[in-house]
Amino acid sequence: MVNNHSTLNNLNEIRFNMNMVYIQCLYWKHGTWSSKGMEIGHGSSVDGNVQCYTYHLSMFKSSIFVIPDLINPLDEIHLFSTIANNMVCLILVLIIFILYFVLLYWSSVNDKKDIFMNRIIILDDNYMGEDEVYLVTVYTGHMLKSGTSANVCIELNGTICKSRPHWL
């Protein structure tokens, strides 16, 4: 006796690949591309070979547009039940998210530091009668911890006189 049950199971399963593309043959007409009078030949394929038939003697081109697959997330929700089957992918995604939030927190803390440092400081060694205002900016670099621990002084020199040294 022949076992037809296994044969029927094999017949029910059919595997196939389907590629959907939109192929065009176009020619240049008065500043735009037109497909009038152009035919796509039977030698065209999905691999990028396009055969165009035309009687035009102008510039022409072929166009292959791969139609994207539309995914409905509600139809794919059942795939979350299989997430335990691929723990490496899950752990990798979790590590990326954790790293993202750690870097987000670190950058917000550094932004607050920059806002605090980016302000106008009234020097402590000013005299009461000094009413001239100068805005002095000191750049120490753009690298991490590129500040200085030195005692920095400034002396303004003009054509008539100069100021006394001020500690920054």
C-alpha positions in Angstrom: 0.0 0.0 0.0 1.3 3.4 -1.0 1.3 6.3 1.5 -0.5 9.1 -0.3 -0.7 11.2 2.8 2.9 12.4 2.5 2.5 13.1 -1.2 -0.5 15.3 -0.5 1.4 17.3 2.2 4.2 18.0 -0.4 1.7 19.1 -3.0 0.0 21.6 -0.6 3.2 23.5 0.0 4.3 25.7 -2.9 7.2 28.1 -2.6 7.7 31.0 -5.0 9.3 34.4 -5.3 7.5 37.4 -6.8 9.0 40.6 -8.0 6.8 43.5 -9.0 8.4 46.1 -11.2 7.2 48.9 -13.4 9.3 49.1 -16.6 9.0 52.2 -18.9 10.7 53.2 -22.2 10.7 57.0 -22.6 12.0 59.6 -25.1 12.8 63.3 -24.7 10.1 65.5 -26.2 9.9 69.3 -25.7 11.5 69.4 -22.2 9.7 66.3 -20.8 10.0 62.5 -21.0 7.2 60.8 -23.0 6.3 57.2 -23.6 4.2 57.7 -26.7 5.4 55.6 -29.6 7.7 53.5 -27.4 7.3 49.7 -26.8 8.9 47.4 -24.3 10.5 44.4 -25.9 10.2 40.8 -24.8 13.9 40.8 -24.0 13.3 42.9 -20.9 13.8 41.4 -17.5 13.8 42.2 -13.8 17.6 42.0 -13.7 17.9 45.4 -15.3 17.9 44.5 -19.0 15.4 46.6 -20.8 14.7 46.3 -24.5 12.9 49.3 -26.1 11.4 49.5 -29.6 11.0 53.0 -31.2 11.0 54.9 -34.4 12.2 58.1 -32.7 15.7 59.4 -33.4 15.8 61.5 -30.2 17.3 60.7 -26.8 15.5 57.9 -25.1 15.9 56.0 -21.8 14.5 53.1 -19.9 13.2 53.2 -16.3 12.7 50.4 -13.9 10.7 51.1 -10.7 10.6 48.4 -8.1 7.2 48.6 -6.5 7.7 48.6 -2.7 5.9 46.1 -0.4 3.3 47.7 1.7 3.4 46.5 5.3 0.5 46.7 7.7 1.9 46.7 11.2 -1.5 45.3 12.6 -1.2 42.2 10.4 2.4 41.6 11.7 1.6 41.9 15.4 1.5 38.1 15.8 5.3 38.1 15.1 6.0 39.5 18.6 5.1 36.1 20.0 8.1 34.6 18.3 10.6 37.2 19.8 12.0 34.6 22.2 13.2 32.5 19.3 15.8 35.1 18.4 17.2 36.4 21.7 20.4 37.7 20.1 18.4 40.2 18.0 16.3 41.2 21.0 19.4 41.8 23.2 21.1 43.8 20.4 18.1 46.1 20.0 17.8 46.6 23.8 21.5 47.4 24.0 21.1 50.0 21.2 18.1 51.6 23.0 19.9 51.7 26.4 22.9 53.2 24.8 20.7 55.8 23.0 19.1 56.8 26.3 22.4 57.0 28.1 23.8 59.2 25.4 20.6 61.3 25.4 21.0 61.9 29.2 24.7 62.6 28.9 24.1 65.2 26.2 21.4 66.9 28.1 23.6 67.2 31.2 26.4 68.7 29.0 23.9 71.1 27.4 23.0 72.4 30.8 26.7 72.8 31.6 27.2 74.7 28.4 24.3 77.0 29.1 25.7 77.7 32.6 29.2 78.4 31.2 27.9 80.6 28.3 27.1 83.7 30.4 28.6 87.2 31.0 30.7 87.3 34.1 31.3 90.7 35.9 34.9 90.7 37.1 35.5 90.8 40.8 38.5 93.2 40.5 36.5 96.1 38.9 36.5 99.5 40.7 33.3 101.3 41.4 34.1 104.2 39.0 34.8 101.9 36.1 31.8 102.1 33.8 33.4 100.9 30.5 32.0 97.7 29.3 34.0 95.2 27.2 32.9 91.8 26.1 35.9 89.4 26.0 35.6 85.9 24.8 38.3 83.3 25.5 38.4 80.1 23.4 40.4 77.2 24.7 39.5 74.6 22.1 36.7 72.3 21.1 38.0 69.0 22.5 36.6 67.4 25.6 38.0 69.1 28.8 40.0 71.6 26.7 39.8 74.3 29.3 42.7 75.6 31.3 43.7 75.6 34.9 46.1 78.5 34.5 45.5 82.0 36.0 44.5 84.0 33.0 44.9 87.8 33.0 43.9 90.4 30.3 45.2 93.9 29.7 43.5 96.1 27.2 45.8 98.4 25.2 44.5 101.4 23.3 46.0 104.2 21.4 45.7 106.7 24.3 46.1 104.5 27.4 45.9 101.0 28.7 44.0 99.2 31.4 45.4 97.5 34.4 45.5 93.7 34.3 42.3 91.9 35.1 42.0 88.4 36.4 39.6 86.3 34.3 
